[in-house]
């Protein structure tokens, strides 16, 4: 038995993936002026939703304790998929970064990261309160 439930595990993984997505978005913004640069995005929303519903990726079974296999619970195996952002008409330098879109994605991602961090913080405060009241 653990003191952290599935929600905490899901939020923890969400923070990891949102941090990685923030780096991808920042790289797009930094390369706005780079000729032939193609914008990418880290997509993981559907994978997290499936994990929350118990539809985890394929699980490997090891027949011996020394075999290499995935570690951790199902949420830790949820990964994102790095995909190229579709671009309409490309300018002469063939750079597909749309700075307005990237800034909007960065703002949305940061807001969702902060929301998950706030929820985790509240849950940890509840746990700390329960520990202190047990004196």
Buried (B, 14 or more C-beta within 10 A) or exposed (E): EEEEEBEBBBBBBBBBBBEBBBEBBEBBBEBEEEEEBBBBBBEBEEBBEBBBEEEBEEEEEEEEEEEEEBEEBBBBBBBBEEEEBEBEEEEEEEBBBBEEBBEEBBEEBBEBBEEBBEBBEEBEEEEEEEEEEEE
